[in-house]
Every structure is written in C-alpha cells, then in structure tokens.
Amino acid sequence: MELTVYLAGQIHDNWREQVVQKAKERNLPLKFVAPQTDHERSDNIGEDILGKQPNNLFKDDAASSINNFRTQVLMQKADVVIALFGEKYKQWNTAMDASTALALGKPTIIVRPESLIHPLKELSNKANVTVETIDQAIDVLAYIYE
C-alpha cells in the first residue's frame, strides 16, 4: 500500500529531502508532495500566470490564490500530512497548512522542537501525533506497515 505524504513547512532548507531519504532507507512505500519550494516561483506565480500586478498587495494576493489552489489539490490527495515547525523562520504557512489538514480530517504528524511546546500546544493537541524529530515522524509512518 503506497501512501501519499504532504510535507508542510518552511521552504528555506532541505528538511524535505531528509524525510524522503530516510523513508527510502527504510524502503517505505511513500510518495511525497509539498508546497512550491522554489521561493521565487511561489512569490511570482501570480504575475507569471495573470500578468503584471499594479502593486505588491495585488501581486501577493494573486500568488496566494494560486499557491492556495495548489496546496488544496495536493493536500486533498494526500493520505497523511507531516507539518514541520522549526525555530529559525516564521511558521505562519506551516500553521495554516497544519490547520487545513486537521480541518480536512487528514492524519497529521507535527514535528516541533521542545522550545515550541507552549506556542503550539493547541495545534499539537489536535494533531494525531506530535514528535520532536524527523526520525520520529518516519518511525510513526513505518509503524503503519508493521
């Protein structure tokens, strides 16, 4: 049984590649999807499709509409969502994606460091599982196949 896993979280480092590699090392039958990870592409997609916008508000709104469309399609197709919260970047998009996953009834694993226990307590309480490391998240997924 192959599962599709949506990887929600910041796009500024290679954490997604780590998840994919760890799943491959364990021969887990998982397919991964994610938000657009090319930051420039994500920021400019509205203008790329709809043309030049009159100001940054309209540019951001156009990009957000298309990015949200993409996220909705991929998340609805996903069987499981992993939402990774890190300490280095603002986590607004991660929180939005995790909340969306929970509202859609998607089984959700939240990965967050100990320092974010308090700020994420309500979200963690709603998630199916909350862990502190990528390895722990992979262990949860591997358990499905035992």
DACORTA-V186207 format. One record per helix or strand of 3 or more residues. SS is the DSSP state (alpha for helix, beta for strand). FROM is the first residue (numbers start at 0). LEN is the number of residues. If there is no record, write none. Layout:
# DACORTA-V186207
ss->SS from->FROM len->LEN
ss->SS from->FROM len->LEN
This chain:
# DACORTA-V186207
ss->beta from->2 len->7
ss->alpha from->14 len->11
ss->beta from->29 len->5
ss->alpha from->38 len->12
ss->alpha from->55 len->22
ss->beta from->79 len->6
ss->alpha from->91 len->12
ss->beta from->106 len->6
ss->alpha from->113 len->3
ss->alpha from->120 len->6
ss->beta from->128 len->3
ss->alpha from->133 len->11
